[in-house]
Amino acid sequence: MRRVSKTARVRVALTLNGRKLSGEAEPRLLLSDFLRHALGATGTHVGCEHGICGSCTVLIDGVAQRSCLTLAVQAEGREVRTVESLAAPDGTLNPLQQAFRNNHALQCGFCTPGILMSFTDFLARNPHPSEAEIREVLSGHLCRCTGYAGIVEAIKEASSSALVVEKEAKP
């Protein structure tokens, strides 16, 4: 990682959802804020800013990470995927998103992007999880609306389409 002065603005170049982009950031700027304000990826939500709620989860080099605990400069040269990358260009939902829709797994939708990104990573590594494994991953996310039952059912449904989700997780 390069060293930068704490007062300098630096250019951060990364691949966002398959597109090479860059923007300027102060060294202390969080990746979540950089994605939203510098690059316009507003699907990444900011909730607690402490890594507890999970709403800011993105994939960095294919691995789910909290963007509120990651500095923008740490994403230099990395591949970052946000919820905007999941649906097809024509708006067709991917199997995970469709399962959420089918099972009424969202209400206000604030936590949904982070949950979708966590499970995109998880299902790519574990295509046929048990309910206990689903709940373990889900325990890293806070949702005040759904009671989680619909989310668990959606993940179960999506795991039956895990090969499709896995292919989509690896561009």
N, C-alpha and C positions, 0 to 999 in steps of 0.2 A: 504494500500500500504506500502511496506517495505521501510525503510530509507536506503540510501546508500551514501557513500562518493562520492563527485563529481569527484574524480580521480580514483575511483575503477572501475574495469571491473566486471560486474556481469553476471551470467548465467540467461538468460531469456528463460523460457520454456512456450510453448503455443501449441495450436492445430492449424495447418495450413492446410486448405483444407482437414480436416479429419485425418491428420497424426500428432502425437505428435512429436514435434521437439524442439530443443533448440540451443542456440548460445550465444556467449558472446557479451556484449555491454557495452559501457560507458553510464552512466546515461543520458547524453544529446543526445544520438543517436536517431534520428527520426525513427519511425516505418517503414516508407517508405524505408529508407536506410538499416535498419536491414533486412527487407523482401528481398530486392534485393541483398545485398552483403553478408549477413551472411547465409540466407536460400535459396537463388537462385530463389526467386519468382520474376522474372524480368518482368512479365506482369504488375506489379504495376509501373506505370510511374510517374516520378517526373517532374513537370512543373514549377510552380511558387514558390513553397516552402512557400507559404503564405496562402494556403487554398482557393484561389480564383478560380483557373482553374478547379479543380475537377478531374484532371487526376490520382491522387493518391488514389482515393476513394476505400476503402475495406469495408467488413462487419466485424464488431467486435461484437461478440455475436448476430449476426443477424441484426445489425443496421449499416447502411451506415455511415462511418466516414472518414474524411480526414487523411490519414496516415502521411502526412507531418506536421500535427498539433498534432500528438500523439507521445509520447516518447515510445521507444521500451519497457522500463521497465513497462509502463502502460498496456502492453499487457500480462504481466505475468499471466499464468493460464487461459487466455481467448481463445475463439475460433475465429480465424481469417480466413476469406475466401477471396481469390483473384480471379481475372478473370480466372486463371488456373483451378478453381474448377467448372466452368460452363459447359464445354463440357463433354460428356461421356468419359470414358476411351478409347473407340475405336475411339474417335475424332468426333463423331456425335454431331453437334451443338445443344444446347438447344433451345427452341422456341424463346427466346429473341434474341439470336445470329443469328438464322436462319432468323428472321424478319429483322434484320439489313442487312443481306446479300441480302434478297429478295428486300429490298427497297433502296439499295445502300446508306445506312446510314453511311458509313465511306469512307474516302479517304485515308489520310495518316495513320489513325488508332491510332494516339498518344493519343487522348482524349477518344477513345472508351472503354478501360477497365474501367475507372472511371464511365463513363455513364452507362455501362452495370451493374456495381455493384450497383449504385444508384437505377437503375430501377428494379433490382432484389429485393432489399428491398422494394421499393415503391409498386411494383405490388403485392408483398406478402401481403401488408397491405391494398392496394386499387386496387383490381383486375379489376375494370372497370372504369378507370379514364376518366374524360372529357379532351378535348384538352387543356383547360385552366389549368387544374391540371398537365398535362404532361408538358406544357410549364413552369409552375411554378418550377417544379423539375429541368427541363432542364436549367433553368436560373442560376443554381448553377454550370454550366459547360461551359467552353469556347472551341469552335471549330472554327478553322480558315479556314477550308476547305469546309464544307458541306452546310452552310447556314441554317442548322437545319431542313429543310423541310423533308428530307428523314428520319431523326431521329424521328421526330414526327410521321410520317407514320409507321415506324417500331414499335414504342411503341404502337400505335393503333392496329396494327396487332397482336403484342404479347399479348395485353390485351385480345384478343379473346381466347388465350391459357393460360390465367392467372392461372388456376388451376394447370397446369403442372409446370409453373414457381414457384408458391407458394410451391408446394411439393418439388421442388428442392432446394428452399431456406431454407428448414428445414431438415437437414440431419438426 
